[in-house]
């Protein structure tokens, strides 16, 4: 009887261990069927996208959400708002864009796209400074551009302008 008891325990243990090994050996690698594009890499079934790309398979250029023509209004300080247009275009890959406000067409700015923001380098000079950034809403139909121009740093004299505009279609 003791022999059968040990044999039964051993057999059950063997079946349990073999089933566990067989089950875990058959688990599918979550990255096998996932193809990450544009230099993305798969980790735990999700693509990790390089700078300038997004999407489930890194198939979308981030700048594509920003590029286009936005129609809206600019307002500086307490002055009345003006009808204005902003054009955002691809400058260099993967994430540099140019921005032109049509009310000041000679002023083209270049910045980098990250998430929902365009960041422009600060411009500083002899007692002057300029800080500009742009934010796009999640569905890429609305852009807000913030532009702070300090023309006398010591006296804190400045122009603060905002542009809010909308685009009808994606390019």
C-alpha positions as semicolon CSV with decimal commas, in nm:
position;residue;x (nm);y (nm);z (nm)
1;X;0,000;0,000;0,000
2;X;0,284;0,235;0,085
3;X;0,435;0,166;-0,259
4;X;0,114;0,269;-0,435
5;X;0,083;0,580;-0,223
6;X;0,438;0,695;-0,315
7;X;0,383;0,602;-0,678
8;X;0,058;0,798;-0,693
9;X;0,215;1,105;-0,527
10;X;0,515;1,087;-0,762
11;X;0,292;1,049;-1,069
12;X;0,069;1,341;-0,968
13;X;0,374;1,559;-0,898
14;X;0,523;1,468;-1,236
15;X;0,198;1,549;-1,418
16;X;0,168;1,882;-1,232
17;X;0,526;1,989;-1,307
18;X;0,508;1,872;-1,669
19;X;0,181;2,061;-1,722
20;X;0,328;2,381;-1,577
21;X;0,642;2,355;-1,791
22;X;0,438;2,273;-2,100
23;X;0,194;2,561;-2,036
24;X;0,463;2,824;-1,980
25;X;0,666;2,697;-2,275
26;X;0,363;2,750;-2,500
27;X;0,302;3,114;-2,403
28;X;0,328;3,327;-2,713
29;X;0,578;3,613;-2,723
30;X;0,365;3,929;-2,730
31;X;0,607;4,096;-2,972
32;X;0,609;3,817;-3,233
33;X;0,317;3,952;-3,437
34;X;0,388;4,322;-3,375
35;X;0,595;4,513;-3,628
36;X;0,721;4,847;-3,502
37;X;0,797;5,090;-3,783
38;X;1,038;5,382;-3,821
39;X;1,297;5,237;-3,583
40;X;1,055;5,157;-3,300
41;X;1,117;4,859;-3,073
42;X;0,872;4,620;-2,910
43;X;0,861;4,564;-2,534
44;X;0,583;4,368;-2,360
45;X;0,358;4,385;-2,666
46;X;0,383;4,762;-2,716
47;X;0,597;4,966;-2,955
48;X;0,835;5,218;-2,805
49;X;0,862;5,488;-3,068
50;X;1,169;5,698;-3,143
51;X;1,154;6,077;-3,127
52;X;0,926;6,215;-3,395
53;X;0,695;5,913;-3,430
54;X;0,384;5,788;-3,252
55;X;0,098;5,542;-3,291
56;X;0,046;5,175;-3,208
57;X;0,324;5,076;-3,450
58;X;0,515;5,409;-3,466
59;X;0,353;5,461;-3,806
60;X;0,267;5,830;-3,766
61;X;0,502;6,127;-3,776
62;X;0,425;6,344;-3,474
63;X;0,469;6,663;-3,678
64;X;0,185;6,559;-3,910
65;X;-0,064;6,648;-3,636
66;X;0,068;7,006;-3,634
67;X;0,135;7,085;-4,000
68;X;-0,131;7,285;-4,177
69;X;-0,296;7,625;-4,197
70;X;-0,483;7,755;-3,893
71;X;-0,738;8,037;-3,922
72;X;-0,821;8,243;-3,615
73;X;-0,745;8,556;-3,418
74;X;-0,439;8,718;-3,263
75;X;-0,458;8,946;-2,964
76;X;-0,174;9,147;-2,809
77;X;-0,200;9,300;-2,461
78;X;-0,533;9,482;-2,428
79;X;-0,562;9,569;-2,797
80;X;-0,855;9,444;-3,008
81;X;-0,809;9,104;-3,169
82;X;-0,710;9,074;-3,536
83;X;-0,810;8,810;-3,786
84;X;-0,491;8,613;-3,846
85;X;-0,355;8,294;-3,998
86;X;-0,073;8,068;-3,881
87;X;0,101;7,820;-4,110
88;X;0,294;7,529;-3,958
89;X;0,521;7,332;-4,192
90;X;0,778;7,053;-4,168
91;X;1,132;7,190;-4,151
92;X;1,349;6,882;-4,089
93;X;1,277;6,530;-3,978
94;X;1,191;6,392;-3,739
95;X;1,039;6,669;-3,529
96;X;1,133;7,023;-3,635
97;X;0,864;7,254;-3,773
98;X;0,845;7,612;-3,892
99;X;0,570;7,852;-3,787
100;X;0,471;8,170;-3,971
101;X;0,209;8,418;-3,851
102;X;0,072;8,577;-4,164
103;X;0,026;8,911;-3,983
104;X;0,407;8,918;-3,954
105;X;0,520;8,709;-4,251
106;X;0,887;8,807;-4,211
107;X;0,895;8,637;-3,870
108;X;0,943;8,263;-3,920
109;X;1,014;8,058;-3,608
110;X;1,154;7,705;-3,593
111;X;1,078;7,472;-3,305
112;X;1,063;7,109;-3,200
113;X;0,750;6,900;-3,155
114;X;0,702;6,682;-2,847
115;X;0,366;6,540;-2,745
116;X;0,114;6,825;-2,793
117;X;0,366;7,112;-2,780
118;X;0,596;7,301;-3,012
119;X;0,886;7,447;-2,818
120;X;1,082;7,733;-2,969
121;X;1,426;7,835;-2,842
122;X;1,425;8,147;-2,625
123;X;1,561;8,452;-2,805
124;X;1,756;8,687;-2,584
125;X;1,961;8,992;-2,667
126;X;2,071;9,325;-2,530
127;X;1,798;9,396;-2,271
128;X;1,540;9,202;-2,480
129;X;1,390;8,855;-2,468
130;X;1,129;8,654;-2,656
131;X;0,958;8,332;-2,549
132;X;0,722;8,145;-2,780
133;X;0,545;7,811;-2,752
134;X;0,246;7,649;-2,920
135;X;0,000;7,389;-2,795
136;X;-0,228;7,175;-3,006
137;X;-0,540;7,010;-2,871
138;X;-0,572;6,632;-2,881
139;X;-0,761;6,606;-3,209
140;X;-0,525;6,841;-3,399
141;X;-0,794;7,090;-3,502
142;X;-0,701;7,380;-3,268
143;X;-0,367;7,547;-3,201
144;X;-0,280;7,812;-2,943
145;X;0,040;8,014;-2,988
146;X;0,179;8,211;-2,693
147;X;0,430;8,486;-2,778
148;X;0,593;8,701;-2,508
149;X;0,828;8,975;-2,631
150;X;1,013;9,169;-2,362
151;X;1,160;9,479;-2,521
152;X;1,301;9,627;-2,198
153;X;1,398;9,357;-1,950
154;X;1,506;9,606;-1,681
155;X;1,171;9,788;-1,686
156;X;0,971;9,470;-1,765
157;X;0,810;9,631;-2,071
158;X;0,657;9,365;-2,287
159;X;0,407;9,260;-2,550
160;X;0,214;8,943;-2,481
161;X;0,032;8,802;-2,783
162;X;-0,184;8,494;-2,823
163;X;-0,316;8,332;-3,137
164;X;-0,599;8,078;-3,130
165;X;-0,679;7,912;-3,460
166;X;-0,850;7,615;-3,616
167;X;-0,782;7,401;-3,920
168;X;-1,048;7,240;-4,136
169;X;-0,854;6,943;-4,270
170;X;-0,527;6,766;-4,212
171;X;-0,274;6,804;-4,497
